[in-house]
Amino acid sequence: MATHTLGTNGTTSLTAVTFSPVPSVLSDADMATIRAGIRSDDASHAVATLRGYGGFVREGLLYLPNNRGVIKLAPGDVVAIDTVATSGWPILLSAYAIANGPWTLSA
């Protein structure tokens, strides 16, 4: 098996938020945008819900679709979704990766 490179077709093709448990930093509306964009990768490609499919909550938990697990976020971590391709699978980047990696997070 070989390693691959992974990137996006454009530098701004993902919709993302920087996690903070503080509502004044990360609004409920911004969280709802990400939550609504998370989609299941099963045949129905359904919008994910906390009841078995996935989601994103203020307590810093990212529920992966199709009961694939829960990731606990730290402040500064970035959650993104690919709304251009309508895939909707959540992408998580740590605060360290955003600050020190080859990523660009624009306003």
Summary of the structure (lengths in Angstrom):
residues: 107
radius of gyration: 13.7
end to end distance: 37.4
largest distance: 45.3
contacts: 276
relative contact order: 0.22
helix: 18%
strand: 23%
